[in-house]
Amino acid sequence: MMKFSEYKKYNEIYVQQLMDNIKGVYVLATENKLFYVGSGDIKERLLAHLDNNEPNPCIKNYVNNFVCYFRFKQVLGGEELMRQEEQRAINVSNPECNKIDAKD
Protein backbone atom coordinates (compact mmCIF):
# COMPACT_ATOMS: atom_id res chain seq x y z
CA MET A 1 0.00 0.00 0.00
CA MET A 2 1.36 3.40 -0.95
CA LYS A 3 1.93 6.02 1.74
CA PHE A 4 0.81 9.63 1.70
CA SER A 5 3.18 12.14 0.12
CA GLU A 6 4.72 14.95 2.13
CA TYR A 7 2.55 18.04 2.56
CA LYS A 8 2.95 20.75 -0.09
CA LYS A 9 1.56 24.26 -0.11
CA TYR A 10 -1.89 24.17 -1.69
CA ASN A 11 -1.87 26.46 -4.69
CA GLU A 12 -2.15 26.11 -8.44
CA ILE A 13 1.62 26.22 -8.98
CA TYR A 14 2.26 23.10 -6.87
CA VAL A 15 -0.82 21.25 -8.08
CA GLN A 16 0.10 21.83 -11.75
CA GLN A 17 3.45 20.09 -11.06
CA LEU A 18 1.67 16.80 -10.29
CA MET A 19 1.57 14.08 -12.90
CA ASP A 20 -1.72 13.68 -14.76
CA ASN A 21 -4.09 10.76 -14.19
CA ILE A 22 -2.99 9.75 -10.69
CA LYS A 23 -6.00 8.25 -8.93
CA GLY A 24 -6.10 8.19 -5.17
CA VAL A 25 -6.95 9.89 -1.90
CA TYR A 26 -5.95 13.42 -0.92
CA VAL A 27 -6.24 15.59 2.17
CA LEU A 28 -6.45 19.36 2.59
CA ALA A 29 -5.18 20.97 5.76
CA THR A 30 -4.03 24.14 7.42
CA GLU A 31 -0.92 24.14 9.56
CA ASN A 32 -3.02 22.98 12.52
CA LYS A 33 -6.03 21.16 11.13
CA LEU A 34 -6.97 18.61 8.47
CA PHE A 35 -10.23 19.94 7.05
CA TYR A 36 -11.09 17.74 4.04
CA VAL A 37 -10.48 14.27 2.57
CA GLY A 38 -11.34 13.48 -1.03
CA SER A 39 -10.60 10.98 -3.78
CA GLY A 40 -10.47 10.72 -7.53
CA ASP A 41 -8.05 12.08 -10.11
CA ILE A 42 -5.72 13.91 -7.73
CA LYS A 43 -4.65 16.80 -9.97
CA GLU A 44 -8.14 17.32 -11.38
CA ARG A 45 -9.81 17.33 -7.95
CA LEU A 46 -7.23 19.61 -6.33
CA LEU A 47 -7.56 22.13 -9.16
CA ALA A 48 -11.36 21.99 -8.88
CA HIS A 49 -11.22 22.93 -5.19
CA LEU A 50 -9.13 25.99 -6.07
CA ASP A 51 -11.73 27.17 -8.59
CA ASN A 52 -14.05 30.05 -7.68
CA ASN A 53 -16.98 27.73 -8.41
CA GLU A 54 -16.08 25.34 -5.54
CA PRO A 55 -19.52 24.18 -4.30
CA ASN A 56 -18.43 23.26 -0.76
CA PRO A 57 -18.53 26.53 1.26
CA CYS A 58 -16.35 25.05 3.99
CA ILE A 59 -13.49 24.24 1.57
CA LYS A 60 -13.93 27.62 -0.12
CA ASN A 61 -13.61 29.38 3.24
CA TYR A 62 -10.38 27.58 4.16
CA VAL A 63 -8.79 28.02 0.73
CA ASN A 64 -9.66 31.73 0.57
CA ASN A 65 -8.76 32.65 4.17
CA PHE A 66 -5.93 30.38 5.33
CA VAL A 67 -2.58 29.09 4.14
CA CYS A 68 -3.47 25.53 3.15
CA TYR A 69 -1.54 22.38 2.34
CA PHE A 70 -2.27 19.11 0.53
CA ARG A 71 -0.91 15.60 0.40
CA PHE A 72 -2.09 12.50 -1.39
CA LYS A 73 -1.52 8.84 -1.96
CA GLN A 74 -2.03 6.88 -5.12
CA VAL A 75 -4.51 4.03 -4.84
CA LEU A 76 -4.23 1.24 -7.37
CA GLY A 77 -7.02 -1.28 -7.78
CA GLY A 78 -10.04 0.68 -8.86
CA GLU A 79 -12.82 2.93 -7.65
CA GLU A 80 -14.05 0.71 -4.81
CA LEU A 81 -10.64 0.45 -3.18
CA MET A 82 -10.14 4.20 -3.56
CA ARG A 83 -13.48 4.92 -1.85
CA GLN A 84 -12.57 2.53 0.98
CA GLU A 85 -9.26 4.35 1.51
CA GLU A 86 -11.08 7.70 1.44
CA GLN A 87 -13.61 6.53 4.03
CA ARG A 88 -10.84 5.16 6.24
CA ALA A 89 -9.09 8.56 6.19
CA ILE A 90 -12.38 10.34 6.94
CA ASN A 91 -13.09 8.02 9.87
CA VAL A 92 -9.64 8.64 11.36
CA SER A 93 -9.60 12.43 11.01
CA ASN A 94 -13.30 13.42 11.01
CA PRO A 95 -12.67 16.48 8.80
CA GLU A 96 -15.01 19.44 9.16
CA CYS A 97 -15.58 20.04 5.45
CA ASN A 98 -16.64 16.43 4.74
CA LYS A 99 -19.72 17.06 6.88
CA ILE A 100 -21.01 19.68 4.42
CA ASP A 101 -23.80 18.59 2.09
CA ALA A 102 -21.70 19.32 -1.03
CA LYS A 103 -20.29 16.09 -2.41
CA ASP A 104 -17.38 15.65 -4.82
MOPAC internal coordinates of N, CA, C and O (Angstrom, degrees):
PM7 1SCF
backbone

  N    0.0000 0     0.00 0     0.00 0    0    0    0
  C    1.4563 1     0.00 0     0.00 0    1    0    0
  C    1.5301 1   108.68 1     0.00 0    2    1    0
  O    1.2310 1   120.88 1   -47.77 1    3    2    1
  N    1.2923 1   115.92 1   132.23 1    3    2    1
  C    1.4634 1   120.98 1   179.52 1    5    3    2
  C    1.5272 1   109.92 1   -70.86 1    6    5    3
  O    1.2310 1   120.99 1   -27.81 1    7    6    5
  N    1.3276 1   115.71 1   152.19 1    7    6    5
  C    1.4570 1   121.73 1   177.03 1    9    7    6
  C    1.5209 1   109.37 1   -98.76 1   10    9    7
  O    1.2310 1   121.27 1   -17.18 1   11   10    9
  N    1.3381 1   115.18 1   162.82 1   11   10    9
  C    1.4571 1   119.77 1   175.72 1   13   11   10
  C    1.5287 1   110.17 1   -66.68 1   14   13   11
  O    1.2310 1   120.92 1   -33.62 1   15   14   13
  N    1.3198 1   115.84 1   146.38 1   15   14   13
  C    1.4593 1   122.10 1   174.34 1   17   15   14
  C    1.5271 1   109.09 1   -69.16 1   18   17   15
  O    1.2310 1   120.78 1    -7.49 1   19   18   17
  N    1.3175 1   116.11 1   172.51 1   19   18   17
  C    1.4603 1   120.93 1   171.42 1   21   19   18
  C    1.5283 1   108.08 1   -71.00 1   22   21   19
  O    1.2310 1   120.65 1   -25.26 1   23   22   21
  N    1.3281 1   116.37 1   154.74 1   23   22   21
  C    1.4646 1   119.76 1   175.84 1   25   23   22
  C    1.5237 1   110.43 1   -67.08 1   26   25   23
  O    1.2310 1   121.23 1   -38.42 1   27   26   25
  N    1.3282 1   115.26 1   141.58 1   27   26   25
  C    1.4656 1   122.73 1   172.98 1   29   27   26
  C    1.5203 1   107.72 1  -127.67 1   30   29   27
  O    1.2310 1   121.20 1   -26.47 1   31   30   29
  N    1.3195 1   115.32 1   153.53 1   31   30   29
  C    1.4615 1   119.60 1   177.35 1   33   31   30
  C    1.5277 1   108.58 1   -60.33 1   34   33   31
  O    1.2310 1   120.96 1   -43.97 1   35   34   33
  N    1.3154 1   115.77 1   136.03 1   35   34   33
  C    1.4630 1   120.94 1  -175.46 1   37   35   34
  C    1.5202 1   109.99 1   -90.35 1   38   37   35
  O    1.2310 1   121.37 1   -83.31 1   39   38   37
  N    1.3183 1   114.98 1    96.69 1   39   38   37
  C    1.4571 1   121.50 1   173.51 1   41   39   38
  C    1.5222 1   107.63 1  -152.80 1   42   41   39
  O    1.2310 1   121.04 1   -10.70 1   43   42   41
  N    1.3198 1   115.61 1   169.30 1   43   42   41
  C    1.4610 1   120.27 1  -174.16 1   45   43   42
  C    1.5291 1   112.15 1   -62.40 1   46   45   43
  O    1.2310 1   119.84 1   145.54 1   47   46   45
  N    1.3103 1   117.91 1   -34.46 1   47   46   45
  C    1.4652 1   121.23 1  -179.10 1   49   47   46
  C    1.5290 1   110.67 1   -59.35 1   50   49   47
  O    1.2310 1   120.18 1   130.57 1   51   50   49
  N    1.3345 1   117.26 1   -49.43 1   51   50   49
  C    1.4683 1   120.14 1  -178.81 1   53   51   50
  C    1.5250 1   112.13 1   -71.18 1   54   53   51
  O    1.2310 1   120.42 1   142.29 1   55   54   53
  N    1.3128 1   116.79 1   -37.71 1   55   54   53
  C    1.4689 1   119.58 1  -179.81 1   57   55   54
  C    1.5284 1   110.40 1   -65.91 1   58   57   55
  O    1.2310 1   119.88 1   139.55 1   59   58   57
  N    1.3262 1   117.84 1   -40.45 1   59   58   57
  C    1.4733 1   120.99 1  -179.65 1   61   59   58
  C    1.5235 1   111.60 1   -62.78 1   62   61   59
  O    1.2310 1   119.65 1   157.75 1   63   62   61
  N    1.3348 1   118.28 1   -22.25 1   63   62   61
  C    1.4635 1   121.37 1   179.58 1   65   63   62
  C    1.5306 1   113.05 1   -76.17 1   66   65   63
  O    1.2310 1   120.30 1   166.54 1   67   66   65
  N    1.3260 1   117.03 1   -13.46 1   67   66   65
  C    1.4646 1   120.43 1   179.68 1   69   67   66
  C    1.5214 1   110.89 1   -69.76 1   70   69   67
  O    1.2310 1   120.98 1   -29.08 1   71   70   69
  N    1.3150 1   115.73 1   150.92 1   71   70   69
  C    1.4565 1   120.32 1   174.87 1   73   71   70
  C    1.5260 1   109.08 1   -68.48 1   74   73   71
  O    1.2310 1   120.82 1   -30.50 1   75   74   73
  N    1.3164 1   116.03 1   149.50 1   75   74   73
  C    1.4633 1   121.54 1   176.76 1   77   75   74
  C    1.5232 1   110.73 1   -73.92 1   78   77   75
  O    1.2310 1   121.05 1   -25.03 1   79   78   77
  N    1.3185 1   115.59 1   154.97 1   79   78   77
  C    1.4686 1   123.68 1   170.41 1   81   79   78
  C    1.5242 1   115.26 1    65.06 1   82   81   79
  O    1.2310 1   119.75 1  -151.65 1   83   82   81
  N    1.3194 1   118.09 1    28.35 1   83   82   81
  C    1.4628 1   120.56 1   172.41 1   85   83   82
  C    1.5272 1   106.94 1   -88.37 1   86   85   83
  O    1.2310 1   120.51 1   -59.09 1   87   86   85
  N    1.2973 1   116.63 1   120.91 1   87   86   85
  C    1.4661 1   122.04 1   178.07 1   89   87   86
  C    1.5230 1   108.55 1   -98.07 1   90   89   87
  O    1.2310 1   120.94 1   -40.31 1   91   90   89
  N    1.3286 1   115.81 1   139.69 1   91   90   89
  C    1.4474 1   117.84 1   179.10 1   93   91   90
  C    1.5114 1   113.35 1   170.18 1   94   93   91
  O    1.2310 1   121.62 1    23.13 1   95   94   93
  N    1.3210 1   114.50 1  -156.87 1   95   94   93
  C    1.4604 1   123.37 1  -176.85 1   97   95   94
  C    1.5270 1   107.69 1  -115.86 1   98   97   95
  O    1.2310 1   120.93 1   -40.01 1   99   98   97
  N    1.3363 1   115.83 1   139.99 1   99   98   97
  C    1.4548 1   120.40 1   178.77 1  101   99   98
  C    1.5174 1   109.75 1  -133.04 1  102  101   99
  O    1.2310 1   121.00 1   -22.61 1  103  102  101
  N    1.3275 1   115.70 1   157.39 1  103  102  101
  C    1.4598 1   121.18 1   175.75 1  105  103  102
  C    1.5178 1   109.00 1  -128.37 1  106  105  103
  O    1.2310 1   121.33 1   -32.24 1  107  106  105
  N    1.3299 1   115.06 1   147.76 1  107  106  105
  C    1.4608 1   122.90 1   174.73 1  109  107  106
  C    1.5180 1   107.22 1  -116.03 1  110  109  107
  O    1.2310 1   120.86 1   -41.56 1  111  110  109
  N    1.3208 1   115.96 1   138.44 1  111  110  109
  C    1.4601 1   119.98 1  -175.62 1  113  111  110
  C    1.5204 1   111.12 1  -151.38 1  114  113  111
  O    1.2310 1   121.37 1   -21.57 1  115  114  113
  N    1.3265 1   114.98 1   158.43 1  115  114  113
  C    1.4529 1   121.04 1   165.43 1  117  115  114
  C    1.5188 1   105.74 1   -95.51 1  118  117  115
  O    1.2310 1   120.14 1     6.08 1  119  118  117
  N    1.3047 1   117.34 1  -173.92 1  119  118  117
  C    1.4538 1   119.91 1   178.69 1  121  119  118
  C    1.5295 1   111.66 1   -61.93 1  122  121  119
  O    1.2310 1   120.71 1   151.64 1  123  122  121
  N    1.3418 1   116.25 1   -28.36 1  123  122  121
  C    1.4640 1   121.02 1  -173.41 1  125  123  122
  C    1.5162 1   115.68 1  -113.08 1  126  125  123
  O    1.2310 1   119.96 1   171.04 1  127  126  125
  N    1.3315 1   117.68 1    -8.96 1  127  126  125
  C    1.4632 1   118.26 1  -168.58 1  129  127  126
  C    1.5209 1   112.00 1  -152.01 1  130  129  127
  O    1.2310 1   120.53 1   -50.88 1  131  130  129
  N    1.3312 1   116.60 1   129.12 1  131  130  129
  C    1.4548 1   122.03 1   170.93 1  133  131  130
  C    1.5282 1   106.57 1   -81.28 1  134  133  131
  O    1.2310 1   120.13 1   -58.05 1  135  134  133
  N    1.3353 1   117.36 1   121.95 1  135  134  133
  C    1.4642 1   119.03 1  -174.77 1  137  135  134
  C    1.5207 1   115.14 1  -113.56 1  138  137  135
  O    1.2310 1   119.06 1   169.68 1  139  138  137
  N    1.3472 1   119.41 1   -10.32 1  139  138  137
  C    1.4600 1   119.52 1   179.80 1  141  139  138
  C    1.5268 1   111.02 1  -157.90 1  142  141  139
  O    1.2310 1   120.99 1   -36.89 1  143  142  141
  N    1.3163 1   115.70 1   143.11 1  143  142  141
  C    1.4670 1   123.78 1   172.91 1  145  143  142
  C    1.5231 1   107.25 1  -124.87 1  146  145  143
  O    1.2310 1   120.44 1   -47.27 1  147  146  145
  N    1.3227 1   116.75 1   132.73 1  147  146  145
  C    1.4523 1   120.87 1   178.20 1  149  147  146
  C    1.5194 1   110.85 1  -141.13 1  150  149  147
  O    1.2310 1   120.98 1    -4.08 1  151  150  149
  N    1.3233 1   115.74 1   175.92 1  151  150  149
  C    1.4631 1   120.25 1   178.47 1  153  151  150
  C    1.5160 1   109.46 1  -148.45 1  154  153  151
  O    1.2310 1   121.62 1   -15.42 1  155  154  153
  N    1.3164 1   114.51 1   164.58 1  155  154  153
  C    1.4551 1   121.36 1   179.74 1  157  155  154
  C    1.5096 1   109.97 1   132.96 1  158  157  155
  O    1.2310 1   120.84 1    27.90 1  159  158  157
  N    1.3315 1   116.00 1  -152.10 1  159  158  157
  C    1.4563 1   121.86 1   173.79 1  161  159  158
  C    1.5272 1   106.31 1   -73.09 1  162  161  159
  O    1.2310 1   120.29 1   -69.05 1  163  162  161
  N    1.3220 1   117.06 1   110.95 1  163  162  161
  C    1.4603 1   122.27 1  -169.63 1  165  163  162
  C    1.5338 1   112.33 1   -55.01 1  166  165  163
  O    1.2310 1   120.21 1   125.15 1  167  166  165
  N    1.3005 1   117.20 1   -54.85 1  167  166  165
  C    1.4682 1   120.53 1  -176.92 1  169  167  166
  C    1.5291 1   110.96 1   -61.52 1  170  169  167
  O    1.2310 1   120.73 1   134.22 1  171  170  169
  N    1.3101 1   116.22 1   -45.78 1  171  170  169
  C    1.4663 1   121.71 1  -178.96 1  173  171  170
  C    1.5342 1   111.19 1   -60.75 1  174  173  171
  O    1.2310 1   120.57 1   133.39 1  175  174  173
  N    1.3245 1   116.51 1   -46.61 1  175  174  173
  C    1.4714 1   120.42 1  -178.02 1  177  175  174
  C    1.5286 1   111.85 1   -67.77 1  178  177  175
  O    1.2310 1   120.41 1   137.76 1  179  178  177
  N    1.3375 1   116.83 1   -42.24 1  179  178  177
  C    1.4611 1   119.74 1   179.53 1  181  179  178
  C    1.5254 1   111.29 1   -63.78 1  182  181  179
  O    1.2310 1   120.04 1   139.30 1  183  182  181
  N    1.3224 1   117.52 1   -40.70 1  183  182  181
  C    1.4614 1   120.17 1   176.53 1  185  183  182
  C    1.5226 1   111.38 1   -64.93 1  186  185  183
  O    1.2310 1   120.22 1   142.00 1  187  186  185
  N    1.3234 1   117.19 1   -38.00 1  187  186  185
  C    1.4676 1   120.52 1   179.57 1  189  187  186
  C    1.5265 1   111.74 1   -62.36 1  190  189  187
  O    1.2310 1   120.10 1   141.32 1  191  190  189
  N    1.3264 1   117.41 1   -38.68 1  191  190  189
  C    1.4631 1   120.10 1   179.37 1  193  191  190
  C    1.5259 1   112.33 1   -68.58 1  194  193  191
  O    1.2310 1   120.04 1   157.09 1  195  194  193
  N    1.3282 1   117.54 1   -22.91 1  195  194  193
  C    1.4608 1   121.08 1   177.56 1  197  195  194
  C    1.5216 1   112.41 1   -82.27 1  198  197  195
  O    1.2310 1   120.33 1   165.45 1  199  198  197
  N    1.3214 1   116.98 1   -14.55 1  199  198  197
  C    1.4578 1   122.22 1  -177.40 1  201  199  198
  C    1.5327 1   110.96 1   -69.93 1  202  201  199
  O    1.2310 1   120.67 1   -32.38 1  203  202  201
  N    1.3215 1   116.33 1   147.62 1  203  202  201
  C    1.4734 1   120.81 1   177.96 1  205  203  202
  C    1.5213 1   112.69 1   -62.59 1  206  205  203
  O    1.2310 1   120.08 1   160.74 1  207  206  205
  N    1.3222 1   117.44 1   -19.26 1  207  206  205
  C    1.4646 1   121.49 1  -179.93 1  209  207  206
  C    1.5247 1   113.31 1   -90.28 1  210  209  207
  O    1.2310 1   119.80 1  -165.87 1  211  210  209
  N    1.3380 1   117.99 1    14.13 1  211  210  209
  C    1.4736 1   121.42 1   177.83 1  213  211  210
  C    1.5245 1   108.92 1   -52.49 1  214  213  211
  O    1.2310 1   119.61 1   -59.53 1  215  214  213
  N    1.3503 1   118.35 1   120.47 1  215  214  213
  C    1.4672 1   120.86 1  -176.30 1  217  215  214
  C    1.5319 1   114.75 1   -78.13 1  218  217  215
  O    1.2310 1   119.80 1   160.93 1  219  218  217
  N    1.3150 1   117.99 1   -19.07 1  219  218  217
  C    1.4644 1   120.77 1  -177.93 1  221  219  218
  C    1.5319 1   108.45 1   -88.46 1  222  221  219
  O    1.2310 1   119.89 1   -71.16 1  223  222  221
  N    1.3446 1   117.82 1   108.84 1  223  222  221
  C    1.4738 1   120.31 1  -175.79 1  225  223  222
  C    1.5262 1   113.33 1   -63.70 1  226  225  223
  O    1.2310 1   120.18 1   152.79 1  227  226  225
  N    1.3013 1   117.26 1   -27.21 1  227  226  225
  C    1.4584 1   121.47 1   179.13 1  229  227  226
  C    1.5356 1   110.12 1   -67.64 1  230  229  227
  O    1.2310 1   120.26 1   131.76 1  231  230  229
  N    1.3304 1   117.10 1   -48.24 1  231  230  229
  C    1.4674 1   121.04 1   177.42 1  233  231  230
  C    1.5168 1   109.68 1   -61.71 1  234  233  231
  O    1.2310 1   120.55 1   134.43 1  235  234  233
  N    1.3232 1   116.54 1   -45.57 1  235  234  233
  C    1.4645 1   121.65 1  -179.00 1  237  235  234
  C    1.5302 1   110.61 1   -57.10 1  238  237  235
  O    1.2310 1   120.21 1   137.39 1  239  238  237
  N    1.3241 1   117.21 1   -42.61 1  239  238  237
  C    1.4557 1   121.88 1   179.20 1  241  239  238
  C    1.5301 1   111.09 1   -61.35 1  242  241  239
  O    1.2310 1   120.33 1   131.18 1  243  242  241
  N    1.3183 1   116.97 1   -48.82 1  243  242  241
  C    1.4659 1   120.04 1  -179.81 1  245  243  242
  C    1.5298 1   111.49 1   -62.21 1  246  245  243
  O    1.2310 1   120.49 1   132.35 1  247  246  245
  N    1.3153 1   116.66 1   -47.65 1  247  246  245
  C    1.4669 1   121.28 1  -176.34 1  249  247  246
  C    1.5307 1   110.89 1   -63.77 1  250  249  247
  O    1.2310 1   120.20 1   142.46 1  251  250  249
  N    1.3236 1   117.23 1   -37.54 1  251  250  249
  C    1.4632 1   120.75 1  -177.58 1  253  251  250
  C    1.5243 1   113.76 1   -81.73 1  254  253  251
  O    1.2310 1   119.62 1   158.47 1  255  254  253
  N    1.3343 1   118.32 1   -21.53 1  255  254  253
  C    1.4658 1   120.19 1  -170.83 1  257  255  254
  C    1.5213 1   115.81 1  -120.50 1  258  257  255
  O    1.2310 1   119.75 1   175.43 1  259  258  257
  N    1.3242 1   118.07 1    -4.57 1  259  258  257
  C    1.4614 1   121.00 1  -177.21 1  261  259  258
  C    1.5220 1   110.23 1  -136.27 1  262  261  259
  O    1.2310 1   120.71 1   -23.13 1  263  262  261
  N    1.3151 1   116.25 1   156.87 1  263  262  261
  C    1.4582 1   120.53 1   168.78 1  265  263  262
  C    1.5239 1   105.67 1   -76.13 1  266  265  263
  O    1.2310 1   120.84 1   -58.18 1  267  266  265
  N    1.3235 1   116.00 1   121.82 1  267  266  265
  C    1.4671 1   120.57 1  -175.11 1  269  267  266
  C    1.5280 1   110.70 1  -117.28 1  270  269  267
  O    1.2310 1   121.87 1   -18.26 1  271  270  269
  N    1.3281 1   114.02 1   161.74 1  271  270  269
  C    1.4531 1   122.58 1  -178.29 1  273  271  270
  C    1.5271 1   108.67 1  -135.40 1  274  273  271
  O    1.2310 1   120.78 1   -21.43 1  275  274  273
  N    1.3320 1   116.12 1   158.57 1  275  274  273
  C    1.4600 1   120.71 1   175.34 1  277  275  274
  C    1.5138 1   109.46 1  -136.37 1  278  277  275
  O    1.2310 1   121.51 1   -22.37 1  279  278  277
  N    1.3147 1   114.71 1   157.63 1  279  278  277
  C    1.4561 1   122.60 1   168.19 1  281  279  278
  C    1.5153 1   106.47 1  -150.66 1  282  281  279
  O    1.2310 1   120.74 1   -15.92 1  283  282  281
  N    1.3139 1   116.20 1   164.08 1  283  282  281
  C    1.4635 1   119.62 1  -175.62 1  285  283  282
  C    1.5149 1   109.75 1  -153.06 1  286  285  283
  O    1.2310 1   121.90 1   -13.18 1  287  286  285
  N    1.3192 1   113.97 1   166.82 1  287  286  285
  C    1.4559 1   119.75 1   168.41 1  289  287  286
  C    1.5125 1   108.47 1  -140.44 1  290  289  287
  O    1.2310 1   121.70 1   -40.51 1  291  290  289
  N    1.3109 1   114.36 1   139.49 1  291  290  289
  C    1.4553 1   120.94 1   177.68 1  293  291  290
  C    1.5192 1   107.94 1   -73.70 1  294  293  291
  O    1.2310 1   121.26 1   -40.87 1  295  294  293
  N    1.3293 1   115.20 1   139.13 1  295  294  293
  C    1.4643 1   120.79 1   176.28 1  297  295  294
  C    1.5200 1   107.35 1  -123.08 1  298  297  295
  O    1.2310 1   121.28 1   -63.91 1  299  298  297
  N    1.3175 1   115.16 1   116.09 1  299  298  297
  C    1.4602 1   121.13 1   177.25 1  301  299  298
  C    1.5192 1   108.29 1   -96.06 1  302  301  299
  O    1.2310 1   119.88 1   -33.62 1  303  302  301
  N    1.3046 1   117.83 1   146.38 1  303  302  301
  C    1.4521 1   119.85 1   175.74 1  305  303  302
  C    1.5092 1   114.70 1   117.86 1  306  305  303
  O    1.2310 1   120.14 1  -172.92 1  307  306  305
  N    1.3128 1   117.34 1     7.08 1  307  306  305
  C    1.4519 1   119.51 1   172.37 1  309  307  306
  C    1.5162 1   116.27 1   102.36 1  310  309  307
  O    1.2310 1   122.50 1    -4.99 1  311  310  309
  N    1.3127 1   112.81 1   175.01 1  311  310  309
  C    1.4729 1   123.30 1  -174.78 1  313  311  310
  C    1.5216 1   112.77 1   -60.38 1  314  313  311
  O    1.2310 1   120.08 1   135.99 1  315  314  313
  N    1.3096 1   117.45 1   -44.01 1  315  314  313
  C    1.4721 1   120.90 1  -176.66 1  317  315  314
  C    1.5308 1   111.20 1   -62.96 1  318  317  315
  O    1.2310 1   120.44 1   134.48 1  319  318  317
  N    1.3011 1   116.77 1   -45.52 1  319  318  317
  C    1.4688 1   120.09 1   178.27 1  321  319  318
  C    1.5252 1   111.00 1   -63.87 1  322  321  319
  O    1.2310 1   120.36 1   141.03 1  323  322  321
  N    1.3297 1   116.91 1   -38.97 1  323  322  321
  C    1.4616 1   121.01 1   178.45 1  325  323  322
  C    1.5277 1   110.48 1   -62.68 1  326  325  323
  O    1.2310 1   120.00 1   135.79 1  327  326  325
  N    1.3179 1   117.61 1   -44.21 1  327  326  325
  C    1.4734 1   121.51 1   178.89 1  329  327  326
  C    1.5339 1   111.24 1   -64.43 1  330  329  327
  O    1.2310 1   120.32 1   143.17 1  331  330  329
  N    1.3251 1   116.99 1   -36.83 1  331  330  329
  C    1.4673 1   120.42 1   176.98 1  333  331  330
  C    1.5280 1   110.74 1   -64.20 1  334  333  331
  O    1.2310 1   120.37 1   137.13 1  335  334  333
  N    1.3246 1   116.89 1   -42.87 1  335  334  333
  C    1.4653 1   121.19 1   178.11 1  337  335  334
  C    1.5279 1   110.61 1   -64.57 1  338  337  335
  O    1.2310 1   120.70 1   139.39 1  339  338  337
  N    1.3264 1   116.27 1   -40.61 1  339  338  337
  C    1.4722 1   120.76 1   177.41 1  341  339  338
  C    1.5252 1   109.87 1   -61.09 1  342  341  339
  O    1.2310 1   120.29 1   132.19 1  343  342  341
  N    1.3234 1   117.05 1   -47.81 1  343  342  341
  C    1.4610 1   120.41 1  -178.20 1  345  343  342
  C    1.5223 1   111.42 1   -64.13 1  346  345  343
  O    1.2310 1   120.30 1   142.77 1  347  346  345
  N    1.3124 1   117.02 1   -37.23 1  347  346  345
  C    1.4650 1   121.29 1   177.69 1  349  347  346
  C    1.5380 1   110.04 1   -61.38 1  350  349  347
  O    1.2310 1   120.39 1   135.63 1  351  350  349
  N    1.3362 1   116.86 1   -44.37 1  351  350  349
  C    1.4689 1   121.28 1   179.13 1  353  351  350
  C    1.5277 1   111.14 1   -66.23 1  354  353  351
  O    1.2310 1   120.09 1   142.74 1  355  354  353
  N    1.3173 1   117.44 1   -37.26 1  355  354  353
  C    1.4669 1   121.26 1   177.26 1  357  355  354
  C    1.5228 1   109.60 1   -65.25 1  358  357  355
  O    1.2310 1   120.25 1   134.85 1  359  358  357
  N    1.3177 1   117.13 1   -45.15 1  359  358  357
  C    1.4678 1   120.72 1  -178.87 1  361  359  358
  C    1.5226 1   111.93 1   -61.65 1  362  361  359
  O    1.2310 1   120.29 1   143.40 1  363  362  361
  N    1.3313 1   117.06 1   -36.60 1  363  362  361
  C    1.4616 1   121.09 1  -178.90 1  365  363  362
  C    1.5233 1   111.19 1   -72.44 1  366  365  363
  O    1.2310 1   119.94 1   137.49 1  367  366  365
  N    1.3232 1   117.72 1   -42.51 1  367  366  365
  C    1.4646 1   120.59 1  -171.21 1  369  367  366
  C    1.5250 1   115.13 1  -102.48 1  370  369  367
  O    1.2310 1   119.54 1   161.95 1  371  370  369
  N    1.3275 1   118.47 1   -18.05 1  371  370  369
  C    1.4631 1   123.10 1   179.59 1  373  371  370
  C    1.5310 1   112.17 1    48.12 1  374  373  371
  O    1.2310 1   119.49 1  -123.46 1  375  374  373
  N    1.3382 1   118.58 1    56.54 1  375  374  373
  C    1.4540 1   121.42 1  -174.16 1  377  375  374
  C    1.5277 1   113.49 1   -68.78 1  378  377  375
  O    1.2310 1   121.69 1   -41.90 1  379  378  377
  N    1.3107 1   114.38 1   138.10 1  379  378  377
  C    1.4670 1   123.13 1  -176.85 1  381  379  378
  C    1.5246 1   112.90 1   -55.43 1  382  381  379
  O    1.2310 1   119.56 1   135.63 1  383  382  381
  N    1.3010 1   118.45 1   -44.37 1  383  382  381
  C    1.4646 1   121.15 1  -173.07 1  385  383  382
  C    1.5294 1   113.66 1   -78.17 1  386  385  383
  O    1.2310 1   119.39 1   168.91 1  387  386  385
  N    1.3266 1   118.77 1   -11.09 1  387  386  385
  C    1.4581 1   120.77 1   173.44 1  389  387  386
  C    1.5145 1   111.57 1   -78.94 1  390  389  387
  O    1.2310 1   119.88 1   169.12 1  391  390  389
  N    1.3226 1   117.83 1   -10.88 1  391  390  389
  C    1.4569 1   121.55 1   179.89 1  393  391  390
  C    1.5259 1   111.72 1   -86.77 1  394  393  391
  O    1.2310 1   120.27 1   171.48 1  395  394  393
  N    1.3264 1   117.09 1    -8.52 1  395  394  393
  C    1.4541 1   122.67 1  -179.73 1  397  395  394
  C    1.5282 1   108.85 1   -76.21 1  398  397  395
  O    1.2310 1   120.83 1   -31.99 1  399  398  397
  N    1.3129 1   116.02 1   148.01 1  399  398  397
  C    1.4634 1   120.96 1  -174.98 1  401  399  398
  C    1.5334 1   113.50 1   -79.37 1  402  401  399
  O    1.2310 1   119.42 1  -160.96 1  403  402  401
  N    1.3238 1   118.72 1    19.04 1  403  402  401
  C    1.4523 1   122.28 1   173.51 1  405  403  402
  C    1.5197 1   107.56 1  -102.46 1  406  405  403
  O    1.2310 1   120.47 1   -59.26 1  407  406  405
  N    1.2957 1   116.70 1   120.74 1  407  406  405
  C    1.4720 1   120.78 1  -174.93 1  409  407  406
  C    1.5110 1   109.85 1  -108.37 1  410  409  407
  O    1.2310 1   120.76 1   -38.38 1  411  410  409
  N    1.3268 1   116.15 1   141.62 1  411  410  409
  C    1.4723 1   122.03 1   174.77 1  413  411  410
  C    1.5022 1   109.70 1   -60.85 1  414  413  411
  O    1.2310 1   120.10 1   180.00 1  415  414  413

